[in-house]
């Protein structure tokens, strides 16, 4: 699981984006700042920032956020 796309912004905060699908290892493409879709399997994830942690959530069949699948 790759979590290495860290860029330092001018304000000193870390701007992180998950680039690899935790399900199949495919490439994630961001539809919005928070919503990412795997180009390989089509699974959709939500990228959330809480304090200084980046979390990647997956969804269940009804569209509810189910659980955190990656952290950075």
HELIX and SHEET records of a PDB file:
SHEET    1   A 2 UNK A   5  UNK A   8  0                                        
SHEET    2   A 2 UNK A  14  UNK A  17 -1                                        
SHEET    1   B 5 UNK A  28  UNK A  30  0                                        
SHEET    2   B 5 UNK A  35  UNK A  38 -1                                        
SHEET    3   B 5 UNK A  44  UNK A  50 -1                                        
SHEET    4   B 5 UNK A  53  UNK A  59 -1                                        
SHEET    5   B 5 UNK A  65  UNK A  71 -1                                        
END                                                                             
